[in-house]
Amino acid sequence: MRQDQASQAKVIPLRKPGTPAEEEKQKKVVGATQAAIDGLPAGSGEWKVKGVLGLVVWCGARKRAFRLVRRVHGRLVKRTLAAESLAEAKREAIRVWKSLVPPPPGAEPIPTLAEALEAYISSKNLAARTREDYAATIRRYLADWFARPLDALAADRAGFRRRMLEVERRHGRATAALLIRTYRAIHNWHRKVLPDLPESPTTACETPRVKARDWAMSDDELRAWWKRVRTLPAVKRVWYLTALFTGARAGSVTALRWEDIDLERRLVRFRVVKGDRPYVIPMADRLAAVLADYRAREWMENREGWIFPSPLRGGEPLHARIKTRGVAPPHRLRHSMRTRLAEAGAPPDLARVALGHSLGQNVSERYITTSLLVEAVRPFINDVAEKYAEILGWNS
């Protein structure tokens, strides 16, 4: 009898425990948004927050709680987080995890935003103007975040996106786009050597598209410009004429020394340029005459050899961001030069050489040696200069 009962008994195989990866797949998952968290039913138990390592939310009958569940040296560790929202839980999870797993000896600590900015601008090979712009942009719009570590900012993507949208609303699309690009560059530069640093919070932002400005000056605008410029002191007047006839950036013109000018061969070399790519262009005959006359009669001699020395600061040139009341921004002269070169029939490659632009990324353009094209650019530079002289009434 016992034998028959034994033969009729069901053999229930023991369930083989799953691997950690399989167990992970069996967990309930909720999206990493506050709306998704708020929509979880009461009493539904534990949910894994998608895309956030080790972060879970427990939904009890009356309340919810965020927890960090991760393995430390093979041991499963659970910690309840002091957080009410998802954003707070992400930040708290990073802090708790760091306390559970101290960094290895000699590991780089995660810098604060202030430390990250300083390390970036002091270590990268950036032009002085670029360093100033990066620092000014971050300090103006993110100063209240300076004490926050980069990983905490990365965890608060929603807060970062709100700040970028606020900057766009209050200061414009161009400012918001510049701020996003600047922060992304700083964050990603540090991430190359900090493997535990999450991706940049700028991934939660759409970089605003900024329409190119139609800044080239019409004939009438150029005549009004010259009417004001011709009344300025010699150093500023010739500065503006140099910018007009070369199309160079303001900082490049300001940094010129006489050693950069060859009046005999009629060449000008710009040393301080964007992207640290010095370039040489032919000097228009009109500009050579202006500079020769200026040096002979009106130039303020200085030991440093600045062509445009500051009348207020001994030993220094004019301020790189030169501004004059009633005169259009200098960068409009650069737009005007590019437009007038097109009007004169300059091929795109020669126009890029004239303005010190890179020649592009395709194989054919990379084969071009710009120093061999200087004389090819000269006729177009002189054509534009003669057009300017005609518009400004110099020929009469």
C-alpha positions in Angstrom: 0.0 0.0 0.0 2.7 2.4 0.9 4.5 1.4 -2.2 1.4 2.2 -4.4 1.0 5.6 -2.7 4.6 6.3 -3.2 4.3 5.5 -6.9 1.3 7.8 -7.3 3.0 10.8 -5.5 4.1 13.7 -7.8 7.7 14.5 -8.0 8.0 18.3 -7.9 11.4 19.4 -9.2 13.2 22.1 -7.3 13.3 25.4 -9.1 16.8 26.2 -10.3 17.7 29.7 -9.1 18.1 32.2 -11.9 21.3 34.1 -12.6 21.5 37.7 -11.4 20.8 38.9 -15.0 17.7 36.7 -15.2 16.4 37.9 -11.9 16.9 41.5 -13.0 14.8 40.9 -16.1 11.9 39.6 -13.9 11.6 42.8 -11.9 8.9 45.2 -12.7 10.2 48.3 -14.5 8.9 51.9 -14.4 10.1 54.8 -16.7 12.5 57.3 -15.2 10.0 60.2 -15.1 8.2 61.7 -12.2 4.8 61.2 -14.0 5.5 57.5 -14.4 6.4 57.2 -10.7 3.2 59.1 -9.6 1.1 56.7 -11.8 2.2 53.5 -10.0 -0.7 51.8 -8.2 -0.7 51.7 -4.4 0.4 48.4 -2.9 2.1 47.2 -6.2 5.4 46.6 -4.4 8.9 47.1 -5.8 9.6 48.7 -9.2 13.0 49.2 -10.8 13.6 52.7 -12.3 14.5 52.3 -15.9 18.0 53.5 -16.8 19.1 54.3 -13.3 21.4 51.7 -11.9 20.2 50.2 -8.5 17.4 52.7 -8.0 14.0 51.2 -7.1 10.7 52.6 -5.8 8.6 50.7 -3.3 4.9 51.3 -3.5 3.1 50.4 -0.3 -0.5 50.7 0.5 -0.1 54.2 1.9 3.2 55.6 0.8 6.1 55.3 -1.5 9.8 55.1 -0.8 13.0 55.2 -3.0 15.7 52.7 -2.3 19.2 51.9 -3.6 19.7 48.2 -4.2 23.2 47.2 -5.4 25.9 44.7 -4.8 29.0 45.7 -3.0 31.8 43.2 -3.2 29.3 40.4 -3.9 26.9 41.4 -1.0 23.5 42.8 -1.8 23.1 46.1 0.0 19.7 48.0 0.3 19.4 51.6 1.5 16.3 53.6 1.9 16.8 57.1 0.4 15.7 60.4 2.0 14.0 61.6 -1.1 10.5 62.7 -2.1 10.9 63.1 -5.8 12.7 61.2 -8.6 15.2 64.0 -9.1 16.1 64.0 -5.3 16.3 60.2 -5.4 18.9 60.2 -8.3 21.1 62.7 -6.4 20.8 60.8 -3.1 21.5 57.5 -4.9 24.8 58.9 -6.2 25.8 60.2 -2.7 24.9 56.9 -1.0 26.7 54.8 -3.6 29.8 56.8 -3.2 29.7 56.2 0.6 29.3 52.5 0.1 32.1 52.2 -2.5 34.9 54.6 -1.8 37.1 55.4 -4.8 40.3 53.5 -5.2 43.5 55.1 -3.9 44.7 57.9 -6.3 41.4 58.1 -8.2 40.3 61.5 -9.3 37.4 63.0 -7.3 34.4 64.3 -9.2 35.0 68.1 -9.4 32.4 70.8 -8.7 31.3 73.0 -11.6 33.7 75.7 -10.4 36.6 73.3 -10.3 35.7 71.8 -13.7 35.5 75.2 -15.4 38.9 76.3 -14.0 40.5 73.0 -15.0 39.1 73.1 -18.5 40.0 76.6 -19.4 43.5 76.4 -17.9 44.4 73.0 -19.5 42.9 73.4 -23.0 44.8 75.2 -25.6 42.3 78.0 -26.1 42.6 81.5 -27.3 42.4 84.1 -24.6 39.1 85.4 -26.0 37.7 81.9 -26.0 38.7 81.3 -22.4 37.1 84.6 -21.4 33.9 83.8 -23.2 33.6 80.3 -21.7 34.2 81.6 -18.2 31.9 84.5 -18.5 29.1 82.4 -19.9 29.2 79.8 -17.1 29.6 82.4 -14.4 26.8 84.5 -15.5 24.1 81.9 -15.9 25.2 79.0 -13.6 27.0 80.8 -10.7 24.5 79.3 -8.2 25.6 75.8 -9.3 29.3 76.3 -8.8 29.4 74.2 -5.6 27.6 71.3 -7.1 29.6 68.3 -8.4 29.3 67.4 -12.0 27.7 64.0 -11.2 25.0 65.7 -9.2 24.2 68.0 -12.1 24.2 65.0 -14.4 21.6 63.3 -12.2 19.3 66.3 -12.2 18.6 66.4 -16.0 15.1 67.8 -15.5 16.5 70.7 -13.4 19.2 71.3 -16.0 16.7 71.4 -18.8 14.5 73.8 -16.9 17.4 76.1 -16.4 18.3 76.1 -20.2 14.7 76.8 -21.1 14.7 79.7 -18.7 17.9 81.1 -20.2 16.4 80.8 -23.7 13.2 82.6 -22.6 15.0 85.4 -20.8 18.1 85.9 -22.8 17.5 84.4 -26.3 18.2 81.3 -28.3 21.8 82.3 -29.2 22.7 82.6 -25.5 21.0 79.3 -24.6 22.8 77.5 -27.4 26.2 78.9 -26.4 25.6 77.9 -22.7 24.6 74.3 -23.7 27.6 73.9 -26.0 30.0 75.4 -23.4 28.7 73.1 -20.6 28.8 70.1 -22.8 32.4 70.7 -23.7 33.5 71.1 -20.1 31.6 68.0 -18.9 32.7 65.7 -21.7 36.3 66.8 -21.3 36.3 65.6 -17.7 34.3 62.4 -18.5 37.3 61.2 -20.6 39.3 60.6 -17.4 36.4 60.0 -14.9 34.7 56.7 -15.9 32.1 57.0 -13.1 30.9 60.4 -14.3 27.5 60.0 -16.0 26.8 61.5 -19.4 26.2 65.2 -19.7 22.8 66.5 -18.6 22.8 68.5 -21.9 21.5 65.2 -23.5 18.1 66.2 -22.0 18.2 69.5 -23.9 17.7 70.4 -27.5 20.2 73.0 -28.6 18.3 75.9 -30.0 18.9 76.6 -33.7 20.1 80.1 -34.3 19.5 81.7 -37.6 22.6 83.2 -39.3 22.6 86.9 -39.1 22.5 88.9 -42.3 25.1 91.3 -41.2 26.8 92.5 -44.4 26.5 96.3 -44.7 24.7 97.9 -47.7 26.2 100.8 -49.6 24.2 103.3 -47.6 25.1 101.7 -44.3 28.8 101.8 -45.2 28.5 105.5 -46.0 26.9 106.2 -42.7 29.6 104.1 -41.0 32.4 106.1 -42.6 30.8 109.4 -41.7 31.1 108.4 -38.0 34.5 106.6 -38.2 36.3 109.4 -40.0 35.7 111.7 -37.0 37.4 109.2 -34.5 41.0 109.6 -33.2 43.6 108.3 -35.5 44.2 105.0 -33.7 40.6 104.0 -33.8 40.0 105.3 -37.3 42.8 103.3 -38.7 41.8 100.2 -36.6 38.3 100.3 -38.2 39.8 100.7 -41.7 42.1 97.8 -41.1 39.1 95.7 -40.1 37.2 96.9 -43.2 39.9 96.1 -45.7 40.9 92.7 -44.2 37.6 91.3 -42.8 39.6 90.0 -39.8 38.1 89.5 -36.4 38.3 92.3 -33.9 40.8 90.4 -31.6 43.1 89.6 -34.5 43.2 93.3 -35.6 43.8 94.5 -32.1 46.8 92.1 -31.6 48.7 93.3 -34.7 52.3 94.5 -34.2 54.3 96.2 -36.9 56.4 93.1 -37.2 53.2 91.4 -38.6 53.0 93.9 -41.4 55.1 93.8 -44.6 54.5 97.1 -46.4 56.9 96.3 -49.2 55.4 92.9 -50.1 52.0 94.1 -48.9 51.2 91.2 -46.6 49.6 91.0 -43.2 50.0 88.1 -40.7 47.3 87.5 -38.1 48.8 85.7 -35.1 45.9 85.8 -32.6 43.0 84.0 -34.3 40.1 81.7 -33.5 41.1 78.1 -33.4 44.8 79.0 -33.1 45.4 78.9 -36.8 47.5 82.0 -37.7 47.2 83.0 -41.4 48.7 85.4 -43.9 46.7 87.4 -46.5 47.6 90.0 -49.1 47.2 93.6 -48.0 45.0 95.8 -50.2 46.9 98.6 -51.9 44.5 101.1 -50.2 45.2 99.7 -46.8 49.0 99.7 -47.3 48.7 103.5 -48.1 46.6 104.1 -45.0 49.0 102.3 -42.7 52.1 103.9 -44.2 50.6 107.4 -43.7 49.4 106.5 -40.2 52.8 105.3 -39.1 54.5 108.4 -40.5 52.2 111.0 -39.1 49.8 109.8 -36.4 51.1 106.6 -34.8 51.7 106.7 -31.0 55.1 105.0 -30.6 55.4 102.3 -28.0 58.1 99.8 -27.0 55.8 96.7 -27.6 55.3 97.7 -31.3 51.5 97.6 -31.1 50.0 99.1 -34.3 47.0 100.2 -32.2 48.2 101.1 -28.7 45.8 102.0 -26.0 45.8 105.7 -25.2 44.7 104.9 -21.7 46.7 101.8 -20.7 50.4 102.1 -21.3 52.0 99.2 -22.9 48.8 97.5 -24.0 46.8 97.5 -27.2 43.2 98.7 -27.7 40.6 96.5 -26.0 39.9 93.4 -28.1 36.2 94.0 -27.9 36.3 97.5 -29.3 33.0 99.4 -29.2 32.3 102.9 -30.4 29.0 104.6 -29.9 27.2 105.1 -33.2 29.4 102.6 -35.0 28.2 99.2 -36.1 29.7 96.1 -34.4 33.1 95.3 -36.0 32.0 91.7 -36.9 29.7 93.2 -39.4 32.8 94.2 -41.4 33.8 90.5 -41.6 30.3 89.6 -43.0 30.7 92.5 -45.4 34.1 91.3 -46.6 32.7 87.8 -47.3 29.7 89.2 -49.2 31.9 91.6 -51.2 34.3 88.8 -52.1 31.4 86.8 -53.5 30.3 89.9 -55.4 33.8 90.2 -56.9 33.7 86.6 -58.1 36.1 85.0 -55.6 35.8 81.2 -55.6 34.7 79.8 -52.2 38.2 78.3 -51.4 39.9 81.7 -52.0 37.3 83.5 -50.0 38.0 81.1 -47.1 41.7 81.8 -47.4 41.1 85.5 -47.3 39.1 85.3 -44.1 41.3 82.7 -42.4 38.6 80.0 -42.4 39.4 76.3 -42.5 39.0 74.8 -45.9 36.6 72.0 -44.9 36.8 68.3 -44.2 36.6 66.5 -47.5 39.8 64.9 -48.9 40.2 67.3 -51.8 40.0 70.4 -49.5 42.5 69.0 -47.1 45.0 68.7 -49.9 45.0 72.5 -50.3 48.1 74.4 -49.0 46.7 77.8 -48.1 50.1 79.5 -48.0 50.5 78.9 -51.8 47.2 80.7 -52.5 48.0 84.1 -51.0 48.8 85.8 -54.3 45.8 84.2 -55.9 43.7 86.0 -53.4 45.3 89.4 -54.0 43.2 90.5 -57.0 40.0 89.9 -55.2 41.1 91.7 -52.0 42.0 94.7 -54.2 38.7 94.6 -56.1 36.8 94.7 -52.8 39.0 97.6 -51.6 38.3 99.6 -54.8 34.6 98.9 -54.4 34.7 100.3 -50.9 36.6 103.4 -52.0 34.0 104.0 -54.7 31.1 103.6 -52.1 32.9 105.9 -49.6 33.6 108.5 -52.2 37.4 108.4 -51.9 38.0 108.5 -55.6 36.5 112.0 -55.8 
